[in-house]
Amino acid sequence: MKKQYALALMLAAAVPGAGAMVLSSQGLIPFWAYAAVLIAGFPLFVLGLGLYWMAHEGEADIPFLGY
């Protein structure tokens, strides 16, 4: 996997989480909606972070993260 794809996955999970945090702090969305966005986005963010950390700039591959 290329680093840019892993970074895109991380950002795709982090940006909605940050937006939900701002909207929740301003009282525009309820807390349960903010929590739902975080619960849905956190695993994707961790997966993207792990893939970004393990990815190399050379040939595209899928790194083994372990169990």
C-alpha positions, 0 to 999 in steps of 0.5 A: 500500500502506498503512503498516500492512500494510507494518509487519505484513509487517516484523514478520511476518518480524522476530518469528520471526527474533528468536525463533529467535535467542533459541532458538538462543542458549539451545541449544534449536534447532540453528544450521541451523534458526536460519539457515533462519529468517533466510534465509527471513525476511530478504527479507520484512523488506527488502521490508516495510521498503522498502514501509513507507518508500515508503508514504504515509498517504493513498490506498493504492497500490503504490510503485515500488521500482526494480530 
